[in-house]
Amino acid sequence: MTSEESLAKYLDAYQLTPVPRAGCLELDTEGRPAEATAREIIGHFGLSTAQSP
């Protein structure tokens, strides 16, 4: 998806339904810096951050 229009077409074409389960990661990205969201994802999945060469 490269544009808002292509996203809207995709969402109109398919019936997507969230299926919550125990341990799901829920992110509220509205009004939050991308870096903070990235840190939460990294922590949730136990990942390590990439290091510059």
C-alpha positions in Angstrom: 0.0 0.0 0.0 1.6 3.2 -1.2 -1.2 5.7 -0.6 -4.3 6.5 1.4 -6.4 5.6 -1.6 -4.9 2.2 -2.1 -5.4 1.4 1.6 -9.1 2.5 1.4 -9.6 0.2 -1.6 -8.0 -2.7 0.2 -10.1 -2.2 3.3 -13.2 -1.9 1.2 -12.4 -5.1 -0.6 -11.8 -7.4 2.4 -13.7 -8.0 5.6 -10.9 -7.7 8.2 -11.7 -8.5 11.8 -9.3 -8.3 14.8 -9.0 -11.5 16.7 -7.6 -10.7 20.1 -5.9 -13.4 22.2 -3.8 -13.6 25.3 -0.4 -12.0 24.8 -1.4 -9.8 21.8 0.5 -6.6 21.5 -1.9 -3.6 21.3 -0.4 -0.3 20.3 -1.9 3.1 20.5 0.1 5.1 18.0 -2.0 8.2 17.9 0.0 11.2 19.2 3.0 9.1 20.1 6.4 9.2 18.5 7.4 6.3 16.2 10.5 5.7 18.4 8.4 5.1 21.5 6.2 2.6 19.6 9.3 0.9 18.2 10.8 0.5 21.7 7.5 -1.0 22.9 7.5 -3.6 20.0 11.2 -4.4 20.7 10.5 -4.9 24.4 7.4 -7.0 23.8 9.1 -9.4 21.4 12.4 -9.4 23.2 14.3 -8.1 20.2 17.5 -6.2 20.2 18.0 -2.8 18.5 20.1 -2.6 15.3 23.6 -1.2 15.8 25.2 1.2 13.2 28.4 -0.2 11.6 
